[in-house]
Amino acid sequence: MRLLVLSLALSSVGCAALTPRLVDASVQKPSNVAVYFTVDTREGVPVPGLSADQFRIYEDDKLVSKFESKQTILNPEVAATHYLLLLVDLSASVTQSGSGEALEAAVSAFTDRVGQYQQTALFGFDGRPELIPIRGFAPGRAGATGIASIKPKDPSTNLNGAILEAVKVLEKQLDKSTSPLRFGTLVVFTDGTDQAHRAEARDVRAALERTPFEVFVIGVGAEIDENELRAIGRSGTALSKDPGALSATFDQLAARLEAFSKRYYLLSYCSPARAGVHELRIEPVTSDGKTGSLTYRFDAQGFGPECDPNRKPAFDVKRPKQVP
């Protein structure tokens, strides 16, 4: 079924304190409609944990009965895969400072937590041009055994060059993914700044501007340049000048990424429409009454009975066009 027009809108009803954002939508016979979206507050705080009955569904401004729609929240993994690449500084300032075991423990805890929601891969870098592969992309919990024993072949810090190479690895992974909806996140840990000068900061900025990835930075140590790292971590940073805060800083970002992962919803329902073009409006409602809305229009031509809302959505690999 062809999706006609998609748009975003804030609700003018109630307290419009939420900003749900459409990612993609699937419309297929007999009358299945599924919408993949995120829910955040106006301040950008993720809103996880909403249940199916906390969403109001309207078609042409008329509330659709929950009994008629059989609305349900599907596991997003049936249609979407999120990939996270953790890039870890293994230059001499880290590995020869006695921080190896603490870093290994922090990275293991981080990947165990985030790996519940995203496929994670682990790469390191020192002063050499190429990355140090530690573990490829895999779902589920996966530790970081062996990081503490890695010795740098080049003691310098090729931070900029490593980021450029990590972007390529992440792009390649998304290109070969068979999931119709796929997303990438790059997380960079460093205890300092780029020292190798194999690539310029402007090259990094240009590469990140061309990619749709979320990019976060964990910076721990007296030598970090907070302005430099914030420029790289356009999606967020966790920074501390205290080397003893390594574990806490990793935990801080892991908690944020966990909340970001849980803000995705795949809402599926059975439309009562049987023909014509209709405007769907979905309104999430929190327990304290906060709400917002997203809308899009779909064609119900040929719709009929026998709809199962648990059916796997038929998302197109092409993203829906936004209405200006």
Contacts in CASP RR format, 6 or more apart in sequence:
PFRMAT RR
TARGET T0000
AUTHOR 0000-0000-0000
METHOD contacts of the structure
MODEL  1
MRLLVLSLALSSVGCAALTPRLVDASVQKPSNVAVYFTVDTREGVPVPGL
SADQFRIYEDDKLVSKFESKQTILNPEVAATHYLLLLVDLSASVTQSGSG
EALEAAVSAFTDRVGQYQQTALFGFDGRPELIPIRGFAPGRAGATGIASI
KPKDPSTNLNGAILEAVKVLEKQLDKSTSPLRFGTLVVFTDGTDQAHRAE
ARDVRAALERTPFEVFVIGVGAEIDENELRAIGRSGTALSKDPGALSATF
DQLAARLEAFSKRYYLLSYCSPARAGVHELRIEPVTSDGKTGSLTYRFDA
QGFGPECDPNRKPAFDVKRPKQVP
1 27 0 8 1.000
1 28 0 8 1.000
1 29 0 8 1.000
1 298 0 8 1.000
1 299 0 8 1.000
1 301 0 8 1.000
2 27 0 8 1.000
2 299 0 8 1.000
3 25 0 8 1.000
3 27 0 8 1.000
3 296 0 8 1.000
3 298 0 8 1.000
3 299 0 8 1.000
3 316 0 8 1.000
3 320 0 8 1.000
4 277 0 8 1.000
4 297 0 8 1.000
4 298 0 8 1.000
4 299 0 8 1.000
5 296 0 8 1.000
5 297 0 8 1.000
5 321 0 8 1.000
5 323 0 8 1.000
6 22 0 8 1.000
6 25 0 8 1.000
6 296 0 8 1.000
6 297 0 8 1.000
6 320 0 8 1.000
6 321 0 8 1.000
6 322 0 8 1.000
6 323 0 8 1.000
7 295 0 8 1.000
7 296 0 8 1.000
7 297 0 8 1.000
7 322 0 8 1.000
7 323 0 8 1.000
8 21 0 8 1.000
8 22 0 8 1.000
8 294 0 8 1.000
8 295 0 8 1.000
8 322 0 8 1.000
8 323 0 8 1.000
9 281 0 8 1.000
9 293 0 8 1.000
9 294 0 8 1.000
9 295 0 8 1.000
10 16 0 8 1.000
10 19 0 8 1.000
10 292 0 8 1.000
10 293 0 8 1.000
11 281 0 8 1.000
11 283 0 8 1.000
11 291 0 8 1.000
11 292 0 8 1.000
11 293 0 8 1.000
13 283 0 8 1.000
13 291 0 8 1.000
13 293 0 8 1.000
14 289 0 8 1.000
14 291 0 8 1.000
15 289 0 8 1.000
15 290 0 8 1.000
15 291 0 8 1.000
16 42 0 8 1.000
16 291 0 8 1.000
16 292 0 8 1.000
16 293 0 8 1.000
17 41 0 8 1.000
17 42 0 8 1.000
17 290 0 8 1.000
17 291 0 8 1.000
17 292 0 8 1.000
18 39 0 8 1.000
18 40 0 8 1.000
18 41 0 8 1.000
18 42 0 8 1.000
18 47 0 8 1.000
18 284 0 8 1.000
18 286 0 8 1.000
18 290 0 8 1.000
18 291 0 8 1.000
18 292 0 8 1.000
19 39 0 8 1.000
19 40 0 8 1.000
19 41 0 8 1.000
19 42 0 8 1.000
19 44 0 8 1.000
19 292 0 8 1.000
20 37 0 8 1.000
20 38 0 8 1.000
20 39 0 8 1.000
20 40 0 8 1.000
20 282 0 8 1.000
20 284 0 8 1.000
20 292 0 8 1.000
20 293 0 8 1.000
20 294 0 8 1.000
21 37 0 8 1.000
21 38 0 8 1.000
21 40 0 8 1.000
21 294 0 8 1.000
22 35 0 8 1.000
22 36 0 8 1.000
22 37 0 8 1.000
22 294 0 8 1.000
22 296 0 8 1.000
22 320 0 8 1.000
23 36 0 8 1.000
23 37 0 8 1.000
23 38 0 8 1.000
23 80 0 8 1.000
23 181 0 8 1.000
23 264 0 8 1.000
23 319 0 8 1.000
24 35 0 8 1.000
24 36 0 8 1.000
24 180 0 8 1.000
24 181 0 8 1.000
24 315 0 8 1.000
24 316 0 8 1.000
24 319 0 8 1.000
24 320 0 8 1.000
25 33 0 8 1.000
25 34 0 8 1.000
25 35 0 8 1.000
25 36 0 8 1.000
25 296 0 8 1.000
25 298 0 8 1.000
25 315 0 8 1.000
25 320 0 8 1.000
26 32 0 8 1.000
26 33 0 8 1.000
26 34 0 8 1.000
26 35 0 8 1.000
26 36 0 8 1.000
26 79 0 8 1.000
26 313 0 8 1.000
26 314 0 8 1.000
26 315 0 8 1.000
26 316 0 8 1.000
27 33 0 8 1.000
27 34 0 8 1.000
27 298 0 8 1.000
27 299 0 8 1.000
28 311 0 8 1.000
28 313 0 8 1.000
28 314 0 8 1.000
29 302 0 8 1.000
29 303 0 8 1.000
29 304 0 8 1.000
30 303 0 8 1.000
30 304 0 8 1.000
30 305 0 8 1.000
30 306 0 8 1.000
30 307 0 8 1.000
31 270 0 8 1.000
31 271 0 8 1.000
31 272 0 8 1.000
31 273 0 8 1.000
31 274 0 8 1.000
31 300 0 8 1.000
31 303 0 8 1.000
31 304 0 8 1.000
31 305 0 8 1.000
31 307 0 8 1.000
32 268 0 8 1.000
32 270 0 8 1.000
32 271 0 8 1.000
32 307 0 8 1.000
32 308 0 8 1.000
32 309 0 8 1.000
32 311 0 8 1.000
32 313 0 8 1.000
33 268 0 8 1.000
33 269 0 8 1.000
33 270 0 8 1.000
33 271 0 8 1.000
33 280 0 8 1.000
33 298 0 8 1.000
34 74 0 8 1.000
34 79 0 8 1.000
34 266 0 8 1.000
34 267 0 8 1.000
34 268 0 8 1.000
34 269 0 8 1.000
34 313 0 8 1.000
34 315 0 8 1.000
35 266 0 8 1.000
35 267 0 8 1.000
35 268 0 8 1.000
35 280 0 8 1.000
35 282 0 8 1.000
35 294 0 8 1.000
35 296 0 8 1.000
36 76 0 8 1.000
36 79 0 8 1.000
36 80 0 8 1.000
36 181 0 8 1.000
36 264 0 8 1.000
36 265 0 8 1.000
36 266 0 8 1.000
36 313 0 8 1.000
36 315 0 8 1.000
37 264 0 8 1.000
37 265 0 8 1.000
37 267 0 8 1.000
37 282 0 8 1.000
37 294 0 8 1.000
38 46 0 8 1.000
38 263 0 8 1.000
38 264 0 8 1.000
38 265 0 8 1.000
39 46 0 8 1.000
39 47 0 8 1.000
39 50 0 8 1.000
39 263 0 8 1.000
39 265 0 8 1.000
39 284 0 8 1.000
40 46 0 8 1.000
40 47 0 8 1.000
40 263 0 8 1.000
41 47 0 8 1.000
41 290 0 8 1.000
45 259 0 8 1.000
46 259 0 8 1.000
46 260 0 8 1.000
46 262 0 8 1.000
46 263 0 8 1.000
47 263 0 8 1.000
47 284 0 8 1.000
47 286 0 8 1.000
48 259 0 8 1.000
48 262 0 8 1.000
48 263 0 8 1.000
49 262 0 8 1.000
50 73 0 8 1.000
50 265 0 8 1.000
50 284 0 8 1.000
50 286 0 8 1.000
51 73 0 8 1.000
52 71 0 8 1.000
52 72 0 8 1.000
52 73 0 8 1.000
52 267 0 8 1.000
53 66 0 8 1.000
53 71 0 8 1.000
54 284 0 8 1.000
54 285 0 8 1.000
54 286 0 8 1.000
54 287 0 8 1.000
55 71 0 8 1.000
55 265 0 8 1.000
55 267 0 8 1.000
55 282 0 8 1.000
55 283 0 8 1.000
55 284 0 8 1.000
55 285 0 8 1.000
56 63 0 8 1.000
56 282 0 8 1.000
56 283 0 8 1.000
56 285 0 8 1.000
57 63 0 8 1.000
57 64 0 8 1.000
57 66 0 8 1.000
57 69 0 8 1.000
57 71 0 8 1.000
57 267 0 8 1.000
57 269 0 8 1.000
57 280 0 8 1.000
57 281 0 8 1.000
57 282 0 8 1.000
58 64 0 8 1.000
58 280 0 8 1.000
58 281 0 8 1.000
58 282 0 8 1.000
58 283 0 8 1.000
59 271 0 8 1.000
59 272 0 8 1.000
59 273 0 8 1.000
59 278 0 8 1.000
59 279 0 8 1.000
59 280 0 8 1.000
59 281 0 8 1.000
60 278 0 8 1.000
60 279 0 8 1.000
61 279 0 8 1.000
61 281 0 8 1.000
64 71 0 8 1.000
64 269 0 8 1.000
64 271 0 8 1.000
64 272 0 8 1.000
65 272 0 8 1.000
68 270 0 8 1.000
68 272 0 8 1.000
69 269 0 8 1.000
69 270 0 8 1.000
69 271 0 8 1.000
69 272 0 8 1.000
69 309 0 8 1.000
70 269 0 8 1.000
70 270 0 8 1.000
70 307 0 8 1.000
70 309 0 8 1.000
71 267 0 8 1.000
71 268 0 8 1.000
71 269 0 8 1.000
71 309 0 8 1.000
72 267 0 8 1.000
72 268 0 8 1.000
72 269 0 8 1.000
72 309 0 8 1.000
72 310 0 8 1.000
73 265 0 8 1.000
73 266 0 8 1.000
73 267 0 8 1.000
73 268 0 8 1.000
74 266 0 8 1.000
74 267 0 8 1.000
74 268 0 8 1.000
74 310 0 8 1.000
74 313 0 8 1.000
75 266 0 8 1.000
76 264 0 8 1.000
76 265 0 8 1.000
76 266 0 8 1.000
78 266 0 8 1.000
78 312 0 8 1.000
78 313 0 8 1.000
79 179 0 8 1.000
79 180 0 8 1.000
79 181 0 8 1.000
79 266 0 8 1.000
79 312 0 8 1.000
79 313 0 8 1.000
79 315 0 8 1.000
80 179 0 8 1.000
80 180 0 8 1.000
80 181 0 8 1.000
80 182 0 8 1.000
80 183 0 8 1.000
80 264 0 8 1.000
80 266 0 8 1.000
81 119 0 8 1.000
81 177 0 8 1.000
81 179 0 8 1.000
81 181 0 8 1.000
81 182 0 8 1.000
81 183 0 8 1.000
82 117 0 8 1.000
82 118 0 8 1.000
82 119 0 8 1.000
82 182 0 8 1.000
82 183 0 8 1.000
82 184 0 8 1.000
82 185 0 8 1.000
82 261 0 8 1.000
83 118 0 8 1.000
83 119 0 8 1.000
83 120 0 8 1.000
83 121 0 8 1.000
83 137 0 8 1.000
83 170 0 8 1.000
83 173 0 8 1.000
83 174 0 8 1.000
83 177 0 8 1.000
83 182 0 8 1.000
83 183 0 8 1.000
83 184 0 8 1.000
83 185 0 8 1.000
84 114 0 8 1.000
84 115 0 8 1.000
84 118 0 8 1.000
84 119 0 8 1.000
84 120 0 8 1.000
84 121 0 8 1.000
84 184 0 8 1.000
84 185 0 8 1.000
84 186 0 8 1.000
84 187 0 8 1.000
84 257 0 8 1.000
85 120 0 8 1.000
85 121 0 8 1.000
85 122 0 8 1.000
85 123 0 8 1.000
85 137 0 8 1.000
85 166 0 8 1.000
85 169 0 8 1.000
85 170 0 8 1.000
85 173 0 8 1.000
85 184 0 8 1.000
85 185 0 8 1.000
85 186 0 8 1.000
85 187 0 8 1.000
86 107 0 8 1.000
86 110 0 8 1.000
86 111 0 8 1.000
86 120 0 8 1.000
86 121 0 8 1.000
86 122 0 8 1.000
86 123 0 8 1.000
86 187 0 8 1.000
86 189 0 8 1.000
87 123 0 8 1.000
87 124 0 8 1.000
87 125 0 8 1.000
87 131 0 8 1.000
87 162 0 8 1.000
87 163 0 8 1.000
87 166 0 8 1.000
87 186 0 8 1.000
87 187 0 8 1.000
87 188 0 8 1.000
87 189 0 8 1.000
88 103 0 8 1.000
88 107 0 8 1.000
88 122 0 8 1.000
88 123 0 8 1.000
88 124 0 8 1.000
88 125 0 8 1.000
88 134 0 8 1.000
88 147 0 8 1.000
88 189 0 8 1.000
89 124 0 8 1.000
89 125 0 8 1.000
89 126 0 8 1.000
89 157 0 8 1.000
89 159 0 8 1.000
89 189 0 8 1.000
89 190 0 8 1.000
89 191 0 8 1.000
89 192 0 8 1.000
90 124 0 8 1.000
90 125 0 8 1.000
90 126 0 8 1.000
90 132 0 8 1.000
90 147 0 8 1.000
90 150 0 8 1.000
90 152 0 8 1.000
91 125 0 8 1.000
91 126 0 8 1.000
91 127 0 8 1.000
91 152 0 8 1.000
91 155 0 8 1.000
91 156 0 8 1.000
91 157 0 8 1.000
91 191 0 8 1.000
91 195 0 8 1.000
92 126 0 8 1.000
92 152 0 8 1.000
92 155 0 8 1.000
92 156 0 8 1.000
93 155 0 8 1.000
93 157 0 8 1.000
93 191 0 8 1.000
93 192 0 8 1.000
93 223 0 8 1.000
94 100 0 8 1.000
94 103 0 8 1.000
94 191 0 8 1.000
95 150 0 8 1.000
95 151 0 8 1.000
95 152 0 8 1.000
96 152 0 8 1.000
96 155 0 8 1.000
97 191 0 8 1.000
97 243 0 8 1.000
99 191 0 8 1.000
99 243 0 8 1.000
99 246 0 8 1.000
100 147 0 8 1.000
100 148 0 8 1.000
101 148 0 8 1.000
102 244 0 8 1.000
102 246 0 8 1.000
102 247 0 8 1.000
103 147 0 8 1.000
103 148 0 8 1.000
103 189 0 8 1.000
103 246 0 8 1.000
104 144 0 8 1.000
104 145 0 8 1.000
104 146 0 8 1.000
104 147 0 8 1.000
104 148 0 8 1.000
105 247 0 8 1.000
106 246 0 8 1.000
106 247 0 8 1.000
106 249 0 8 1.000
106 250 0 8 1.000
106 251 0 8 1.000
107 122 0 8 1.000
107 143 0 8 1.000
107 144 0 8 1.000
107 147 0 8 1.000
107 189 0 8 1.000
107 250 0 8 1.000
108 143 0 8 1.000
108 144 0 8 1.000
108 145 0 8 1.000
109 247 0 8 1.000
109 250 0 8 1.000
109 251 0 8 1.000
109 254 0 8 1.000
110 250 0 8 1.000
110 251 0 8 1.000
110 253 0 8 1.000
110 254 0 8 1.000
111 120 0 8 1.000
111 122 0 8 1.000
111 141 0 8 1.000
111 142 0 8 1.000
111 143 0 8 1.000
111 144 0 8 1.000
112 141 0 8 1.000
112 142 0 8 1.000
112 143 0 8 1.000
113 254 0 8 1.000
113 255 0 8 1.000
113 258 0 8 1.000
114 120 0 8 1.000
114 254 0 8 1.000
114 257 0 8 1.000
114 258 0 8 1.000
114 261 0 8 1.000
115 139 0 8 1.000
115 140 0 8 1.000
115 141 0 8 1.000
115 142 0 8 1.000
116 140 0 8 1.000
116 141 0 8 1.000
116 258 0 8 1.000
117 257 0 8 1.000
117 258 0 8 1.000
117 261 0 8 1.000
117 262 0 8 1.000
118 185 0 8 1.000
118 257 0 8 1.000
118 261 0 8 1.000
119 137 0 8 1.000
119 138 0 8 1.000
119 139 0 8 1.000
119 140 0 8 1.000
120 135 0 8 1.000
120 137 0 8 1.000
120 138 0 8 1.000
120 140 0 8 1.000
120 142 0 8 1.000
121 135 0 8 1.000
121 136 0 8 1.000
121 137 0 8 1.000
121 138 0 8 1.000
121 169 0 8 1.000
121 173 0 8 1.000
122 134 0 8 1.000
122 135 0 8 1.000
122 136 0 8 1.000
122 142 0 8 1.000
122 144 0 8 1.000
123 131 0 8 1.000
123 132 0 8 1.000
123 133 0 8 1.000
123 134 0 8 1.000
123 162 0 8 1.000
123 166 0 8 1.000
123 169 0 8 1.000
124 131 0 8 1.000
124 132 0 8 1.000
124 133 0 8 1.000
124 134 0 8 1.000
124 150 0 8 1.000
124 162 0 8 1.000
125 131 0 8 1.000
125 132 0 8 1.000
125 157 0 8 1.000
125 158 0 8 1.000
125 159 0 8 1.000
125 161 0 8 1.000
125 162 0 8 1.000
125 165 0 8 1.000
126 132 0 8 1.000
126 152 0 8 1.000
126 153 0 8 1.000
126 154 0 8 1.000
126 155 0 8 1.000
126 156 0 8 1.000
126 157 0 8 1.000
126 158 0 8 1.000
127 152 0 8 1.000
127 153 0 8 1.000
127 154 0 8 1.000
127 155 0 8 1.000
127 156 0 8 1.000
127 157 0 8 1.000
127 158 0 8 1.000
127 195 0 8 1.000
127 196 0 8 1.000
127 198 0 8 1.000
128 153 0 8 1.000
128 154 0 8 1.000
128 158 0 8 1.000
129 158 0 8 1.000
129 161 0 8 1.000
129 165 0 8 1.000
129 198 0 8 1.000
130 165 0 8 1.000
131 162 0 8 1.000
131 165 0 8 1.000
131 166 0 8 1.000
131 169 0 8 1.000
132 150 0 8 1.000
134 144 0 8 1.000
134 146 0 8 1.000
134 147 0 8 1.000
134 150 0 8 1.000
135 142 0 8 1.000
135 143 0 8 1.000
135 144 0 8 1.000
137 173 0 8 1.000
154 196 0 8 1.000
156 195 0 8 1.000
156 196 0 8 1.000
157 190 0 8 1.000
157 192 0 8 1.000
157 193 0 8 1.000
157 194 0 8 1.000
157 195 0 8 1.000
157 196 0 8 1.000
158 194 0 8 1.000
158 195 0 8 1.000
158 196 0 8 1.000
158 198 0 8 1.000
158 199 0 8 1.000
159 188 0 8 1.000
159 190 0 8 1.000
159 192 0 8 1.000
159 193 0 8 1.000
159 194 0 8 1.000
159 195 0 8 1.000
159 196 0 8 1.000
160 194 0 8 1.000
160 196 0 8 1.000
160 197 0 8 1.000
160 198 0 8 1.000
160 199 0 8 1.000
160 200 0 8 1.000
160 201 0 8 1.000
160 203 0 8 1.000
160 204 0 8 1.000
161 194 0 8 1.000
161 196 0 8 1.000
161 198 0 8 1.000
161 199 0 8 1.000
161 203 0 8 1.000
161 204 0 8 1.000
162 188 0 8 1.000
163 186 0 8 1.000
163 188 0 8 1.000
163 199 0 8 1.000
163 204 0 8 1.000
163 207 0 8 1.000
163 208 0 8 1.000
163 232 0 8 1.000
164 199 0 8 1.000
164 203 0 8 1.000
164 204 0 8 1.000
164 207 0 8 1.000
166 186 0 8 1.000
166 188 0 8 1.000
167 186 0 8 1.000
167 207 0 8 1.000
167 208 0 8 1.000
167 211 0 8 1.000
167 213 0 8 1.000
170 184 0 8 1.000
170 186 0 8 1.000
170 211 0 8 1.000
170 213 0 8 1.000
171 211 0 8 1.000
174 182 0 8 1.000
174 183 0 8 1.000
174 184 0 8 1.000
180 315 0 8 1.000
180 316 0 8 1.000
180 317 0 8 1.000
181 315 0 8 1.000
183 212 0 8 1.000
183 213 0 8 1.000
183 214 0 8 1.000
184 212 0 8 1.000
184 213 0 8 1.000
184 214 0 8 1.000
185 213 0 8 1.000
185 214 0 8 1.000
185 215 0 8 1.000
185 216 0 8 1.000
185 235 0 8 1.000
185 257 0 8 1.000
186 213 0 8 1.000
186 214 0 8 1.000
186 215 0 8 1.000
186 216 0 8 1.000
187 215 0 8 1.000
187 216 0 8 1.000
187 217 0 8 1.000
187 218 0 8 1.000
187 253 0 8 1.000
187 257 0 8 1.000
188 215 0 8 1.000
188 216 0 8 1.000
188 217 0 8 1.000
188 218 0 8 1.000
188 232 0 8 1.000
188 233 0 8 1.000
189 217 0 8 1.000
189 218 0 8 1.000
189 219 0 8 1.000
189 220 0 8 1.000
189 250 0 8 1.000
190 217 0 8 1.000
190 218 0 8 1.000
190 219 0 8 1.000
190 224 0 8 1.000
190 229 0 8 1.000
191 219 0 8 1.000
191 220 0 8 1.000
191 221 0 8 1.000
191 223 0 8 1.000
191 224 0 8 1.000
191 243 0 8 1.000
192 219 0 8 1.000
192 221 0 8 1.000
192 223 0 8 1.000
192 224 0 8 1.000
192 225 0 8 1.000
193 223 0 8 1.000
193 224 0 8 1.000
193 225 0 8 1.000
193 228 0 8 1.000
194 201 0 8 1.000
201 228 0 8 1.000
201 231 0 8 1.000
204 232 0 8 1.000
205 231 0 8 1.000
208 215 0 8 1.000
208 232 0 8 1.000
208 234 0 8 1.000
214 235 0 8 1.000
214 260 0 8 1.000
215 232 0 8 1.000
215 233 0 8 1.000
215 234 0 8 1.000
215 235 0 8 1.000
215 236 0 8 1.000
216 233 0 8 1.000
216 235 0 8 1.000
216 236 0 8 1.000
216 237 0 8 1.000
216 238 0 8 1.000
216 253 0 8 1.000
216 256 0 8 1.000
216 257 0 8 1.000
217 229 0 8 1.000
217 230 0 8 1.000
217 232 0 8 1.000
217 233 0 8 1.000
217 236 0 8 1.000
217 237 0 8 1.000
217 238 0 8 1.000
217 239 0 8 1.000
218 237 0 8 1.000
218 238 0 8 1.000
218 239 0 8 1.000
218 249 0 8 1.000
218 250 0 8 1.000
218 253 0 8 1.000
219 229 0 8 1.000
219 237 0 8 1.000
219 238 0 8 1.000
219 239 0 8 1.000
219 240 0 8 1.000
219 249 0 8 1.000
220 239 0 8 1.000
220 240 0 8 1.000
220 242 0 8 1.000
220 243 0 8 1.000
220 244 0 8 1.000
220 245 0 8 1.000
220 246 0 8 1.000
220 249 0 8 1.000
221 240 0 8 1.000
221 241 0 8 1.000
221 242 0 8 1.000
221 243 0 8 1.000
222 241 0 8 1.000
222 243 0 8 1.000
224 239 0 8 1.000
224 241 0 8 1.000
226 237 0 8 1.000
226 239 0 8 1.000
229 237 0 8 1.000
229 239 0 8 1.000
230 236 0 8 1.000
230 237 0 8 1.000
230 239 0 8 1.000
236 256 0 8 1.000
238 249 0 8 1.000
238 250 0 8 1.000
238 252 0 8 1.000
238 253 0 8 1.000
238 256 0 8 1.000
239 249 0 8 1.000
240 248 0 8 1.000
240 249 0 8 1.000
265 284 0 8 1.000
266 313 0 8 1.000
267 282 0 8 1.000
268 309 0 8 1.000
268 310 0 8 1.000
268 311 0 8 1.000
268 313 0 8 1.000
269 309 0 8 1.000
270 307 0 8 1.000
270 308 0 8 1.000
270 309 0 8 1.000
271 278 0 8 1.000
271 280 0 8 1.000
271 298 0 8 1.000
271 300 0 8 1.000
271 303 0 8 1.000
271 307 0 8 1.000
273 300 0 8 1.000
273 303 0 8 1.000
274 300 0 8 1.000
274 302 0 8 1.000
274 303 0 8 1.000
274 304 0 8 1.000
275 300 0 8 1.000
275 301 0 8 1.000
275 302 0 8 1.000
275 303 0 8 1.000
276 299 0 8 1.000
276 300 0 8 1.000
276 301 0 8 1.000
277 297 0 8 1.000
277 298 0 8 1.000
277 299 0 8 1.000
277 300 0 8 1.000
278 297 0 8 1.000
278 298 0 8 1.000
278 300 0 8 1.000
279 295 0 8 1.000
279 296 0 8 1.000
279 297 0 8 1.000
280 295 0 8 1.000
280 296 0 8 1.000
280 297 0 8 1.000
280 298 0 8 1.000
281 293 0 8 1.000
281 294 0 8 1.000
281 295 0 8 1.000
282 293 0 8 1.000
282 294 0 8 1.000
282 295 0 8 1.000
283 291 0 8 1.000
283 292 0 8 1.000
283 293 0 8 1.000
284 291 0 8 1.000
284 292 0 8 1.000
285 291 0 8 1.000
296 320 0 8 1.000
END
